[in-house]
Amino acid sequence: MADVYLELQRNGAYLKCTATDSVSGEEAVAIGPLNDPEGVKRLAVLKLRNKLTGTKPAPGKGGLIV
């Protein structure tokens, strides 16, 4: 993975981070609380890395928490 571009958008109490790979143009999006921007950025980059390498999270991890 070469350079990664991050775009942050605020929507009320939430922050949306779009991570884009500079070579392939692939994108991954993460949404989280406004008070943890570094965590949202980290999640978006991790999702992009997983998408580019083809790895999937282990069962029971990274799923939707209700």
Legacy VTK file of the C-alpha trace (Angstrom):
# vtk DataFile Version 3.0
C-alpha trace
ASCII
DATASET POLYDATA
POINTS 66 float
0.000 0.000 0.000
1.531 3.302 -1.080
0.091 6.622 0.051
-3.359 6.797 1.617
-5.529 9.887 1.379
-7.958 10.538 4.240
-11.120 12.601 3.939
-12.994 13.545 7.111
-16.610 14.703 7.174
-18.510 15.721 10.272
-22.178 14.802 10.533
-23.579 15.911 13.881
-21.953 13.847 16.633
-20.366 11.461 14.115
-17.257 11.528 11.956
-16.992 9.801 8.584
-13.507 8.954 7.326
-12.863 7.824 3.761
-9.449 6.255 3.142
-8.346 6.117 -0.515
-5.347 4.230 -1.882
-3.341 6.521 -4.183
-2.356 3.734 -6.604
-5.501 1.655 -7.042
-8.132 4.252 -6.156
-9.857 1.758 -3.832
-11.783 3.300 -0.936
-12.880 2.193 2.516
-15.175 4.117 4.850
-15.426 4.164 8.646
-17.923 6.047 10.792
-17.459 6.682 14.482
-17.828 9.180 17.311
-16.638 12.731 16.789
-14.565 12.620 19.990
-12.280 9.830 18.658
-11.002 10.998 15.244
-7.764 8.988 15.448
-9.707 5.783 16.069
-11.971 6.444 13.081
-8.939 7.149 10.866
-7.192 4.002 12.102
-10.290 1.887 11.365
-10.658 3.314 7.838
-7.004 2.577 7.025
-7.290 -0.936 8.488
-10.407 -1.617 6.414
-8.622 -0.368 3.294
-5.576 -2.555 4.004
-7.837 -5.595 4.488
-9.679 -4.808 1.276
-6.443 -4.537 -0.725
-4.900 -7.727 0.676
-8.103 -9.743 0.547
-8.087 -10.639 4.243
-11.318 -10.923 6.178
-11.841 -10.353 9.907
-12.142 -13.409 12.123
-15.696 -14.574 12.860
-17.215 -12.628 15.713
-14.781 -9.749 15.316
-15.401 -6.550 13.431
-19.077 -7.247 13.036
-22.012 -5.001 13.760
-22.549 -4.318 17.447
-26.151 -3.535 18.309
LINES 1 67
66 0 1 2 3 4 5 6 7 8 9 10 11 12 13 14 15 16 17 18 19 20 21 22 23 24 25 26 27 28 29 30 31 32 33 34 35 36 37 38 39 40 41 42 43 44 45 46 47 48 49 50 51 52 53 54 55 56 57 58 59 60 61 62 63 64 65
